[in-house]
Amino acid sequence: MAERENRGRGRNREEQTPEFADRLVAINRVSKTTKGGKNFGFAALVVVGDQKGRVGFGKGKAKEVPEAIRKATEQAKRQMIRVALKDGRTLHHDVEGRHGAGKVVMRQAPQGTGIIAGGPMRAVFEMLGVQDVVSKSIGSANPYNMIRATMNGLQKEQSPRNVAQRRGKKVADILPKRDDAPAADAAPAEAEA
């Protein structure tokens, strides 16, 4: 009987292989004043992502730190959003996000730039799978508001494929045409003459 239960647990553990990475952004000690004194607890802020274009954040409160982190991770997995990435490494276009007094500006970047972002925003980009981005937080430095503003901006992100589909056109019709190749071929011919 016990052997059968163990096999079931092991199989369940294999099914729950961590496909998501998580990052603890902030942990606060919080207290509630009651008639008998103060009750202390902990609040955790966690960012979860698959590093392939999906990210979410969550917060959890509990009497113990591990339980607060577990609750925050569960909430983050339920609130995940999908973001279209250009070449799987950067944003398609510059975007702003807002939440309360917090404002963030996120800009696409050339390959090799890396993640130029502070604190909570860096955690979101790393869990999202962005490799090159330049961002700036303006206003609130509260990690909760910074993450919410970042998520707000990422939800505004649109890929050329989404825009083309909405307009009923092809992606090639929307993107600007590049005539760089003929100009490069013409330059050496002029040099020979």
C-alpha positions, -999 to 999 in steps of 0.1 A, spaced: 0 0 0 27 25 10 47 15 -21 18 24 -44 14 58 -27 51 66 -32 49 58 -69 20 82 -72 39 110 -55 70 105 -77 50 106 -108 33 138 -97 66 154 -90 78 146 -125 47 162 -140 54 194 -121 89 200 -135 95 237 -133 89 251 -167 88 286 -152 116 305 -135 108 328 -106 125 357 -91 118 372 -56 117 409 -60 108 422 -26 99 409 9 84 431 36 76 425 72 41 437 79 22 440 111 -14 442 122 -22 458 155 -48 440 175 -63 441 210 -37 416 222 -7 432 206 9 431 172 7 402 147 37 401 124 37 386 90 55 388 57 45 401 22 64 388 -9 65 401 -44 75 375 -70 79 376 -108 75 344 -128 82 337 -165 92 310 -190 119 332 -205 103 327 -240 77 356 -240 55 349 -210 56 367 -177 35 374 -146 38 388 -111 21 381 -78 21 390 -42 14 369 -12 11 374 26 16 349 53 30 344 88 61 327 74 84 338 45 83 305 25 45 304 26 43 340 14 66 333 -15 46 302 -24 13 322 -25 29 349 -46 43 324 -71 9 307 -74 -8 341 -81 20 351 -106 14 318 -126 -24 326 -128 -18 362 -140 7 355 -168 6 375 -201 22 368 -234 45 394 -250 57 393 -286 94 397 -288 115 408 -319 139 380 -328 132 365 -294 156 391 -278 141 427 -277 109 447 -280 93 455 -313 89 492 -306 94 518 -278 66 518 -252 56 536 -220 38 521 -191 20 538 -162 6 528 -129 -3 554 -103 26 578 -99 50 553 -115 59 557 -152 84 535 -171 99 540 -206 111 509 -224 130 511 -257 142 484 -281 179 480 -283 205 466 -308 220 431 -302 246 431 -274 232 460 -254 220 438 -226 193 446 -201 197 482 -189 170 484 -162 168 488 -125 157 465 -98 121 452 -103 121 460 -140 152 439 -145 135 409 -129 105 413 -153 128 414 -184 149 385 -173 119 363 -166 103 374 -199 134 364 -219 144 398 -232 181 401 -238 185 437 -251 164 466 -238 170 501 -224 145 512 -198 140 540 -173 117 543 -143 103 578 -138 84 587 -107 75 560 -81 104 538 -69 79 514 -51 86 479 -65 49 470 -67 41 501 -88 72 497 -110 63 461 -119 26 471 -125 38 500 -148 62 476 -166 34 451 -172 11 478 -184 37 489 -210 43 453 -221 6 447 -227 7 476 -252 35 459 -271 24 448 -306 41 427 -332 39 435 -369 20 402 -373 -7 413 -349 -11 447 -366 -12 431 -401 -38 406 -389 -60 433 -375 -58 454 -406 -63 425 -430 -29 430 -447 3 411 -450 33 418 -428 54 429 -458 28 456 -466 32 471 -431 69 470 -426 90 497 -444 108 485 -475 146 483 -475 164 494 -506 199 491 -491 210 461 -513 209 479 -547 226 510 -533 255 488 -520 260 471 -554 260 505 -572 288 520 -551 316 496 -563 306 500 -599 311 537 -597 345 533 -580 358 512 -609 348 537 -635 
